[in-house]
Amino acid sequence: MDKLERHIMTNREAFDDKELPEGHLERFETRLDSLLSENAEARRPRFRRVLAAGVAAAVAAALLIHRPESARGDWFAGVGNDQVEICETYYSNVSDIYEELYADASKADLCLMAEGVVDETSPLIEMLPAELGADERAAILKEYYGELLDALLKIKNIK
């Protein structure tokens, strides 16, 4: 096959003497338009998830405004700078709050709000730049996850 391929590549002009069939451009554009519209339909649910995550983040931020620093609990007391341990502590606290929240069937709307606050497409630990030192990464994780836990606690305490 190499000889045939080489012959075709060397004599490309000899093989390129035919015109495209009548109506080819119109059929191509129609097919392209349908593919683009199908692709747009497939992207809509993803856009809605991103929008919902943005709304949840805004709700979390609104819940945290006006809360004095002294009123915040130390979710990571006794946890050192081990990033995996910080994440495990965070997930454990989320689980505890969820358990209490889901125990009350009348708080289904709050459960959805809570899920929106903690929903991550990629965990923060994976997005932190490697150039940061371990102490900086740990501080960022504690601050970020601490704020999310504070927001969850506020949501849980809504009457």
TORLUM-233101 format. One line per 3 residues: number of its first residue (from 1); their letters; for each residue x, y, z of N, C-alpha, C. Coordinates in Angstrom, 2 decimals. Layout:
! TORLUM-233101
NUM) A) X,Y,Z,X,Y,Z,X,Y,Z  ... .
! end
This chain:
! TORLUM-233101
1) MDK) 0.80,-1.20,0.00,0.00,0.00,0.00,0.85,1.26,0.00  2.05,1.21,0.52,2.90,2.40,0.55,3.17,2.94,-0.85  3.38,2.04,-1.81,3.66,2.49,-3.18,2.44,3.19,-3.77 .
4) LER) 1.26,2.63,-3.52,0.03,3.24,-4.03,-0.21,4.60,-3.38  -0.05,4.68,-2.07,-0.23,5.96,-1.37,0.77,7.00,-1.88  2.01,6.59,-2.03,3.04,7.49,-2.52,2.72,7.98,-3.94 .
7) HIM) 2.22,7.06,-4.78,1.84,7.41,-6.15,0.70,8.43,-6.14  -0.30,8.22,-5.28,-1.43,9.15,-5.21,-0.96,10.51,-4.71  -0.13,10.52,-3.68,0.35,11.79,-3.13,1.21,12.55,-4.14 .
10) TNR) 2.01,11.83,-4.88,2.89,12.46,-5.87,2.10,13.01,-7.04  1.04,12.33,-7.42,0.24,12.71,-8.59,-1.15,13.22,-8.18  -1.20,13.95,-7.10,-2.48,14.43,-6.57,-3.28,15.22,-7.61 .
13) EAF) -2.63,16.08,-8.36,-3.33,16.91,-9.33,-4.07,16.06,-10.38  -3.52,14.94,-10.74,-4.14,14.07,-11.75,-5.45,13.47,-11.23  -5.55,13.30,-9.93,-6.76,12.73,-9.34,-7.79,13.80,-8.98 .
16) DDK) -7.41,15.05,-9.08,-8.26,16.14,-8.61,-8.84,16.90,-9.79  -9.41,16.17,-10.74,-9.93,16.83,-11.93,-11.46,16.84,-12.00  -12.14,16.36,-10.98,-13.60,16.29,-10.99,-14.19,17.41,-10.14 .
19) ELP) -15.33,17.89,-10.58,-16.08,18.89,-9.82,-16.94,18.18,-8.78  -17.29,18.90,-7.74,-18.20,18.35,-6.73,-19.57,18.15,-7.34  -20.32,17.15,-6.87,-21.66,16.93,-7.43,-22.57,18.13,-7.21 .
22) EGH) -23.54,18.27,-8.08,-24.50,19.38,-8.01,-25.21,19.35,-6.65  -25.29,20.52,-5.99,-26.01,20.64,-4.71,-25.20,20.19,-3.50  -23.93,19.85,-3.71,-23.11,19.37,-2.60,-22.99,20.41,-1.48 .
25) LER) -22.72,21.65,-1.83,-22.53,22.69,-0.83,-23.79,22.88,0.01  -24.96,22.87,-0.62,-26.22,23.04,0.11,-26.45,21.88,1.07  -26.21,20.64,0.60,-26.38,19.47,1.47,-25.41,19.53,2.64 .
28) FET) -24.19,19.94,2.38,-23.18,20.06,3.43,-23.60,21.09,4.49  -24.05,22.26,4.04,-24.46,23.31,4.97,-25.68,22.88,5.79  -26.63,22.20,5.17,-27.81,21.71,5.88,-27.41,20.72,6.97 .
31) RLD) -26.53,19.80,6.61,-26.07,18.80,7.59,-25.27,19.46,8.71  -24.45,20.42,8.38,-23.67,21.14,9.37,-24.59,21.89,10.34  -25.62,22.56,9.80,-26.58,23.26,10.65,-27.28,22.31,11.61 .
34) SLL) -27.67,21.13,11.12,-28.37,20.18,11.99,-27.43,19.65,13.08  -26.17,19.41,12.73,-25.20,18.96,13.73,-24.96,20.03,14.79  -24.86,21.28,14.37,-24.64,22.37,15.32,-25.83,22.54,16.24 .
37) SEN) -27.04,22.40,15.72,-28.22,22.56,16.57,-28.34,21.39,17.54  -27.99,20.16,17.13,-27.99,19.01,18.04,-26.97,19.23,19.15  -25.81,19.75,18.77,-24.76,20.01,19.75,-25.20,21.07,20.75 .
40) AEA) -25.92,22.07,20.31,-26.42,23.12,21.21,-27.41,22.52,22.19  -28.26,21.60,21.72,-29.23,20.94,22.61,-28.49,20.13,23.67  -27.40,19.48,23.30,-26.65,18.67,24.25,-25.96,19.52,25.30 .
43) RRP) -25.62,20.77,24.94,-24.92,21.64,25.88,-25.86,22.29,26.88  -27.16,22.37,26.61,-28.10,23.06,27.50,-28.12,22.51,28.91  -28.21,21.18,29.13,-28.21,20.70,30.52,-26.92,21.08,31.26 .
46) RFR) -25.79,21.06,30.58,-24.53,21.44,31.21,-24.57,22.91,31.62  -25.12,23.75,30.76,-25.25,25.17,31.07,-26.14,25.36,32.29  -27.22,24.60,32.37,-28.13,24.71,33.51,-27.43,24.30,34.80 .
49) RVL) -26.60,23.26,34.76,-25.85,22.84,35.96,-24.89,23.92,36.39  -24.20,24.52,35.42,-23.26,25.60,35.74,-24.01,26.79,36.32  -25.16,27.11,35.74,-25.98,28.21,36.25,-26.46,27.91,37.66 .
52) AAG) -26.91,26.67,37.91,-27.37,26.28,39.24,-26.23,26.36,40.25  -25.05,25.94,39.85,-23.89,26.02,40.75,-23.56,27.47,41.07  -23.67,28.35,40.07,-23.42,29.77,40.30,-24.44,30.37,41.25 .
55) VAA) -25.70,30.01,41.08,-26.75,30.49,41.98,-26.49,29.98,43.39  -26.13,28.71,43.51,-25.85,28.14,44.83,-24.66,28.84,45.49  -23.65,29.15,44.70,-22.50,29.87,45.25,-22.90,31.26,45.72 .
58) AVA) -23.78,31.91,44.95,-24.26,33.24,45.35,-25.06,33.16,46.64  -25.89,32.11,46.77,-26.66,31.92,48.00,-25.71,31.69,49.17  -24.69,30.86,48.94,-23.73,30.60,50.01,-23.02,31.88,50.42 .
61) AAL) -22.64,32.68,49.44,-21.97,33.94,49.75,-22.89,34.87,50.51  -24.17,34.92,50.10,-25.13,35.78,50.80,-25.33,35.33,52.23  -25.31,34.03,52.44,-25.49,33.50,53.80,-24.30,33.84,54.69 .
64) LIH) -23.14,33.99,54.08,-21.93,34.25,54.86,-21.72,35.74,55.15  -22.37,36.60,54.38,-22.21,38.04,54.59,-22.78,38.41,55.95  -22.16,39.35,56.60,-22.57,39.86,57.91,-22.33,38.88,59.05 .
67) RPE) -21.67,37.79,58.78,-21.38,36.86,59.86,-20.01,37.20,60.41  -19.93,37.62,61.67,-18.63,37.97,62.22,-17.71,36.76,62.27  -16.44,37.03,62.10,-15.43,35.96,62.08,-15.46,35.17,63.39 .
70) SAR) -15.72,35.85,64.50,-15.71,35.18,65.80,-16.87,34.19,65.95  -17.92,34.34,65.13,-19.08,33.46,65.23,-18.88,32.16,64.46  -17.86,32.10,63.63,-17.62,30.90,62.84,-16.97,29.82,63.67 .
73) GDW) -17.43,28.60,63.48,-16.82,27.47,64.17,-15.53,27.08,63.48  -14.66,26.43,64.22,-13.43,25.95,63.62,-13.65,24.51,63.20  -14.02,24.34,61.96,-14.34,23.02,61.44,-13.12,22.10,61.39 .
76) FAG) -11.95,22.69,61.37,-10.73,21.91,61.18,-9.82,21.95,62.40  -10.42,22.12,63.58,-9.64,22.11,64.83,-8.96,20.76,64.97  -7.70,20.78,65.23,-6.95,19.55,65.41,-6.48,18.91,64.12 .
79) VGN) -6.91,19.47,62.98,-6.47,18.93,61.69,-5.23,19.72,61.28  -4.20,19.02,60.98,-2.96,19.69,60.58,-3.06,20.21,59.15  -1.95,20.22,58.46,-1.89,20.74,57.09,-1.91,19.64,56.03 .
82) DQV) -2.27,18.43,56.44,-2.40,17.34,55.47,-3.66,17.59,54.65  -3.46,17.84,53.35,-4.57,18.24,52.49,-5.64,17.15,52.37  -5.23,15.91,52.35,-6.21,14.82,52.26,-7.03,14.75,53.54 .
85) EIC) -6.40,14.95,54.68,-7.11,14.93,55.96,-8.10,16.10,56.04  -7.72,17.25,55.50,-8.63,18.41,55.46,-9.87,18.06,54.64  -9.66,17.47,53.47,-10.79,17.08,52.61,-11.65,16.02,53.28 .
88) ETY) -11.04,15.04,53.93,-11.81,14.00,54.62,-12.63,14.60,55.76  -12.06,15.55,56.49,-12.79,16.22,57.56,-13.97,17.00,56.99  -13.74,17.68,55.89,-14.81,18.43,55.22,-15.95,17.49,54.83 .
91) YSN) -15.62,16.39,54.14,-16.66,15.47,53.68,-17.38,14.82,54.86  -16.68,14.57,55.93,-17.31,14.01,57.13,-18.31,15.00,57.73  -17.92,16.28,57.80,-18.83,17.31,58.31,-20.04,17.49,57.39 .
94) VSD) -19.81,17.47,56.09,-20.92,17.58,55.13,-21.88,16.42,55.36  -21.35,15.24,55.53,-22.18,14.06,55.75,-23.03,14.21,57.01  -22.43,14.71,58.08,-23.17,14.90,59.33,-24.31,15.91,59.15 .
97) IYE) -24.02,17.02,58.47,-25.04,18.05,58.25,-26.14,17.50,57.35  -25.76,16.79,56.29,-26.75,16.19,55.39,-27.67,15.23,56.16  -27.08,14.42,57.00,-27.85,13.44,57.77,-28.94,14.14,58.58 .
100) ELY) -28.60,15.23,59.24,-29.58,15.98,60.03,-30.60,16.65,59.11  -30.14,17.19,58.00,-31.02,17.91,57.09,-32.02,16.96,56.42  -31.54,15.81,55.97,-32.41,14.86,55.29,-33.34,14.12,56.25 .
103) ADA) -33.08,14.19,57.54,-33.95,13.54,58.52,-35.31,14.23,58.57  -35.38,15.48,58.20,-36.62,16.25,58.23,-37.17,16.35,56.80  -38.21,15.58,56.50,-38.77,15.53,55.15,-39.32,16.87,54.69 .
106) SKA) -39.67,17.75,55.63,-40.22,19.05,55.25,-39.15,20.01,54.72  -37.90,19.62,54.79,-36.80,20.48,54.35,-36.22,20.05,53.00  -37.05,19.46,52.15,-36.55,18.97,50.85,-35.96,20.10,50.02 .
109) DLC) -36.59,21.28,50.05,-36.06,22.40,49.28,-34.71,22.86,49.82  -34.54,22.78,51.13,-33.25,23.14,51.73,-32.18,22.11,51.37  -32.59,20.85,51.24,-31.64,19.81,50.83,-31.08,20.11,49.44 .
112) LMA) -31.96,20.54,48.54,-31.51,20.89,47.19,-30.56,22.08,47.23  -30.89,23.06,48.08,-30.03,24.23,48.21,-28.66,23.80,48.75  -28.67,22.93,49.74,-27.41,22.45,50.33,-26.57,21.70,49.30 .
115) EGV) -27.23,20.88,48.51,-26.50,20.14,47.46,-25.86,21.10,46.47  -26.57,22.16,46.13,-26.02,23.16,45.21,-24.80,23.86,45.76  -24.76,24.04,47.09,-23.62,24.72,47.71,-22.38,23.85,47.66 .
118) VDE) -22.51,22.57,47.92,-21.32,21.72,48.02,-20.98,20.98,46.74  -21.84,21.08,45.72,-21.59,20.37,44.47,-20.34,20.91,43.79  -19.39,20.04,43.53,-18.14,20.42,42.87,-17.95,19.56,41.63 .
121) TSP) -17.71,20.19,40.50,-17.40,19.39,39.31,-15.98,18.84,39.42  -15.10,19.62,40.03,-13.74,19.18,40.32,-13.41,19.60,41.74  -12.89,18.68,42.54,-12.53,19.06,43.90,-11.45,20.14,43.90 .
124) LIE) -11.56,21.06,44.85,-10.61,22.17,44.93,-9.17,21.69,45.04  -8.95,20.61,45.75,-7.59,20.10,45.94,-6.93,19.79,44.60  -7.71,19.42,43.59,-7.16,19.11,42.27,-6.89,20.37,41.44 .
127) MLP) -7.52,21.49,41.82,-7.38,22.71,41.03,-6.30,23.65,41.56  -5.82,23.41,42.77,-4.79,24.29,43.33,-3.48,24.11,42.59  -2.81,25.20,42.27,-1.54,25.10,41.53,-0.47,24.37,42.34 .
130) AEL) 0.29,23.58,41.67,1.36,22.83,42.32,2.45,23.75,42.86  2.53,24.98,42.32,3.56,25.92,42.75,3.35,26.39,44.18  2.12,26.29,44.69,1.86,26.71,46.07,2.49,25.71,47.03 .
133) GAD) 2.94,26.22,48.15,3.48,25.35,49.18,2.37,24.59,49.89  2.74,23.54,50.61,1.75,22.71,51.31,0.96,23.52,52.32  1.62,24.45,53.03,0.92,25.26,54.03,-0.09,26.19,53.37 .
136) ERA) 0.28,26.78,52.22,-0.65,27.67,51.51,-1.85,26.89,50.99  -1.59,25.73,50.43,-2.68,24.89,49.92,-3.62,24.50,51.05  -3.06,24.12,52.19,-3.88,23.72,53.34,-4.72,24.89,53.82 .
139) AIL) -4.14,26.08,53.89,-4.87,27.26,54.34,-6.03,27.58,53.40  -5.79,27.48,52.11,-6.85,27.74,51.12,-7.97,26.72,51.27  -7.61,25.44,51.38,-8.63,24.40,51.54,-9.46,24.62,52.80 .
142) KEY) -8.80,24.94,53.90,-9.53,25.15,55.16,-10.47,26.34,55.06  -10.00,27.42,54.47,-10.85,28.61,54.35,-12.04,28.34,53.44  -11.78,27.78,52.28,-12.85,27.54,51.31,-13.88,26.55,51.87 .
145) YGE) -13.40,25.39,52.32,-14.33,24.38,52.82,-14.99,24.82,54.13  -14.29,25.62,54.93,-14.90,26.16,56.14,-16.08,27.06,55.81  -15.94,27.88,54.77,-17.03,28.76,54.36,-18.21,27.96,53.82 .
148) LLD) -17.93,26.91,53.07,-19.02,26.07,52.58,-19.74,25.39,53.74  -18.99,24.92,54.72,-19.62,24.29,55.88,-20.44,25.29,56.68  -19.94,26.53,56.81,-20.72,27.58,57.48,-22.04,27.81,56.75 .
151) ALL) -21.99,27.84,55.42,-23.20,28.05,54.63,-24.16,26.88,54.81  -23.64,25.65,54.82,-24.49,24.48,55.04,-25.17,24.55,56.40  -24.43,24.96,57.41,-24.98,25.07,58.76,-26.11,26.10,58.78 .
154) KIK) -25.91,27.22,58.11,-26.97,28.22,58.03,-28.19,27.68,57.32  -27.99,26.96,56.24,-29.11,26.37,55.51,-29.84,25.39,56.42  -29.08,24.56,57.12,-29.69,23.55,58.01,-30.53,24.22,59.09 .
157) NIK) -30.12,25.40,59.54,-30.82,26.07,60.65,-31.97,26.96,60.19  -32.23,27.02,58.89,-33.38,27.79,58.40,-34.65,27.08,58.86  -35.55,27.83,59.44,-36.80,27.25,59.95,-37.86,27.25,58.91 .
! end
